[in-house]
Amino acid sequence: MPPHRPGPGRRNPPPPAGGRPAGPPPEGNQVIRRPADQQAWSQAAPPPYTPPRRQPPPQQRQAPPPRQVPPRRQAPPPPARRQQSPPPRDAQQRDRAPARKPERFTEPKRAAAPPPAGPPRRPTSEPAPRRRRPGGFRRALRRLAVVAVVLIVAAVAGVVYFDGKLQRIDALADYEGRVGDTPGTNWLLVGSDSRLGLTPDQEQELATGGDVGADRTDTILLIHVPRGSGATTMVSLPRDSYVSIPGYGQDKLNAAFAFGGPQLLVQTVEGATGVHIDHYAEIGFGGFASIVDAVGGVDVCVPYDIDDPLAGLQLSAGCQELDGAEALGFVRTRATALADLDRMNNQRLFMSALLSKATSPATFLNPFRLWPLVSGAARSLRVDEGDHLWHVGQLAWAMRGETVTATVPVGGFQDVYGSGNVLLWDSERALPFFDALANDQQIPPELLTTG
């Protein structure tokens, strides 16, 4: 390397000891001098090798200690009797812990392991609700409608059929001077002693007494049904009533039936009472008994003992059920204290019970009773030409409710030549009595006579 030359105007400092000039570092290519105790990194000795530290292996997770079940609590021993211990001998003995008696170790009982769970059960599904078919309600209504129509048609056909079985007579014929129409509905019910259609065995069973010639009537009832609301009135007309018979003068009332049949009887009743008769019905012995048997008998409370060999009747006082033969004897017997008056009371009593039984639900809802009843009534009844079976049904229905029963006011009895013992009406009371019925009014209570 060439020696360093100093620039102009500069002094070179004296070289330091050791042969090296002192001063600032030379310009141009300069060499960095390091102290003797420092070395270049390339000449430095490598650092000593230190092996890497081994990390301790991860500790394995230990399972938790088993859970110990605390021992069962044992009942504490009974308290021992306290004994007074002697006082301690000294302080050292006082500080000593009391001696403990070793206890026997008892291993705590382990809880029983739960039973292994079985296989999971399949959820039981409830049966799906049964779907109703569409239109089921409509079909049920149609079926009910069909049944109702069939029943109605059958009922109408039955009524028409039995209506044709009724025996019709011309009982309500017009005549000169007839009483005009009065409000309400008036029926004349007649019970004749006709034996028509009865066999000798039936006559003996019913104790009719054999053939007596011309038809007579034992029962005459005038029934008034009000036009509006009100009670039906049933009046007994004694058969021995002494009245005027058109064309025959004065005689007993039942004589009109014997002289001229239903027409003359109706004309006589209208003239004596002033009440216009709208409907007429007549029934004989056999028909009456058959109707009673058709409804299964009638319950009647007999007011007194009756023993009548002529009527074939023997009854004790009290409520009892009467069959056809017994019922016929009950409404015909005169073997009582008041004779005809008692018989009229028995007739009204039995007629009310019979109509109540015939119109009860136990009868008209039971075909086994309704059919014999209607058929028996159709064969036994004689009605006017303008009357029908539904008119009879309306009468029976009207009498099932409140009914007032009475007898025409009686004035006394008298023996009359050619007629025998007759019954006289009380004209002063009989006139307003029948005027109330003719005007569709209730009979005043002071005029009512039950016997």
TAZI-V478851 format. One record per residue. N is the residue number from 1. D_LAST is the distance of its C-alpha to the last C-alpha in whole Angstrom. Layout:
N;D_LAST + N;D_LAST
This chain:
1;185 + 2;188 + 3;188 + 4;186 + 5;188 + 6;187 + 7;186 + 8;188 + 9;188 + 10;187 + 11;188 + 12;188 + 13;187 + 14;189 + 15;188 + 16;186 + 17;188 + 18;187 + 19;189 + 20;185 + 21;185 + 22;183 + 23;181 + 24;178 + 25;177 + 26;179 + 27;178 + 28;177 + 29;176 + 30;175 + 31;175 + 32;172 + 33;174 + 34;171 + 35;172 + 36;174 + 37;171 + 38;168 + 39;168 + 40;167 + 41;163 + 42;165 + 43;168 + 44;165 + 45;164 + 46;161 + 47;158 + 48;158 + 49;155 + 50;152 + 51;149 + 52;146 + 53;144 + 54;141 + 55;138 + 56;136 + 57;133 + 58;129 + 59;128 + 60;125 + 61;122 + 62;121 + 63;117 + 64;115 + 65;115 + 66;112 + 67;109 + 68;109 + 69;106 + 70;106 + 71;105 + 72;102 + 73;102 + 74;102 + 75;101 + 76;103 + 77;105 + 78;103 + 79;106 + 80;109 + 81;109 + 82;112 + 83;115 + 84;117 + 85;120 + 86;124 + 87;125 + 88;128 + 89;131 + 90;133 + 91;132 + 92;133 + 93;130 + 94;128 + 95;128 + 96;128 + 97;125 + 98;123 + 99;123 + 100;120 + 101;119 + 102;119 + 103;116 + 104;115 + 105;114 + 106;111 + 107;111 + 108;108 + 109;105 + 110;105 + 111;102 + 112;101 + 113;101 + 114;98 + 115;97 + 116;99 + 117;96 + 118;95 + 119;95 + 120;93 + 121;89 + 122;88 + 123;86 + 124;82 + 125;81 + 126;77 + 127;76 + 128;76 + 129;72 + 130;71 + 131;71 + 132;68 + 133;69 + 134;68 + 135;65 + 136;63 + 137;60 + 138;61 + 139;60 + 140;57 + 141;56 + 142;57 + 143;55 + 144;52 + 145;52 + 146;53 + 147;50 + 148;48 + 149;49 + 150;49 + 151;45 + 152;44 + 153;46 + 154;44 + 155;41 + 156;41 + 157;43 + 158;40 + 159;38 + 160;40 + 161;40 + 162;37 + 163;36 + 164;38 + 165;37 + 166;33 + 167;33 + 168;33 + 169;32 + 170;32 + 171;29 + 172;29 + 173;32 + 174;33 + 175;33 + 176;35 + 177;32 + 178;30 + 179;28 + 180;30 + 181;29 + 182;27 + 183;27 + 184;25 + 185;24 + 186;22 + 187;21 + 188;20 + 189;19 + 190;19 + 191;19 + 192;21 + 193;23 + 194;26 + 195;29 + 196;31 + 197;33 + 198;32 + 199;35 + 200;35 + 201;35 + 202;32 + 203;30 + 204;31 + 205;30 + 206;26 + 207;26 + 208;25 + 209;27 + 210;30 + 211;30 + 212;28 + 213;30 + 214;29 + 215;26 + 216;23 + 217;19 + 218;16 + 219;15 + 220;15 + 221;14 + 222;15 + 223;17 + 224;19 + 225;21 + 226;23 + 227;27 + 228;28 + 229;26 + 230;23 + 231;20 + 232;18 + 233;15 + 234;13 + 235;11 + 236;9 + 237;11 + 238;11 + 239;14 + 240;14 + 241;14 + 242;17 + 243;19 + 244;23 + 245;25 + 246;28 + 247;31 + 248;29 + 249;27 + 250;24 + 251;22 + 252;19 + 253;18 + 254;19 + 255;22 + 256;23 + 257;24 + 258;26 + 259;28 + 260;29 + 261;27 + 262;26 + 263;28 + 264;26 + 265;23 + 266;23 + 267;25 + 268;23 + 269;20 + 270;22 + 271;23 + 272;20 + 273;19 + 274;22 + 275;22 + 276;24 + 277;24 + 278;26 + 279;26 + 280;24 + 281;24 + 282;23 + 283;24 + 284;24 + 285;24 + 286;27 + 287;27 + 288;23 + 289;25 + 290;28 + 291;26 + 292;25 + 293;28 + 294;30 + 295;28 + 296;29 + 297;26 + 298;22 + 299;21 + 300;18 + 301;17 + 302;15 + 303;13 + 304;15 + 305;18 + 306;17 + 307;20 + 308;20 + 309;24 + 310;23 + 311;21 + 312;24 + 313;22 + 314;22 + 315;21 + 316;21 + 317;18 + 318;19 + 319;20 + 320;22 + 321;23 + 322;22 + 323;25 + 324;25 + 325;25 + 326;22 + 327;20 + 328;20 + 329;19 + 330;16 + 331;14 + 332;16 + 333;15 + 334;14 + 335;16 + 336;13 + 337;12 + 338;9 + 339;11 + 340;9 + 341;6 + 342;7 + 343;9 + 344;8 + 345;6 + 346;10 + 347;11 + 348;11 + 349;12 + 350;15 + 351;16 + 352;16 + 353;18 + 354;20 + 355;21 + 356;22 + 357;24 + 358;26 + 359;27 + 360;28 + 361;32 + 362;32 + 363;31 + 364;33 + 365;36 + 366;36 + 367;38 + 368;37 + 369;34 + 370;34 + 371;36 + 372;34 + 373;31 + 374;32 + 375;34 + 376;31 + 377;29 + 378;32 + 379;32 + 380;29 + 381;27 + 382;28 + 383;28 + 384;30 + 385;34 + 386;33 + 387;31 + 388;33 + 389;32 + 390;32 + 391;29 + 392;27 + 393;28 + 394;27 + 395;24 + 396;24 + 397;25 + 398;23 + 399;20 + 400;22 + 401;22 + 402;19 + 403;16 + 404;13 + 405;10 + 406;7 + 407;6 + 408;9 + 409;9 + 410;9 + 411;12 + 412;12 + 413;14 + 414;18 + 415;20 + 416;23 + 417;26 + 418;26 + 419;23 + 420;21 + 421;18 + 422;16 + 423;13 + 424;14 + 425;13 + 426;14 + 427;17 + 428;18 + 429;15 + 430;14 + 431;18 + 432;18 + 433;15 + 434;17 + 435;20 + 436;19 + 437;19 + 438;22 + 439;24 + 440;23 + 441;21 + 442;19 + 443;16 + 444;16 + 445;14 + 446;14 + 447;12 + 448;9 + 449;6 + 450;4 + 451;0
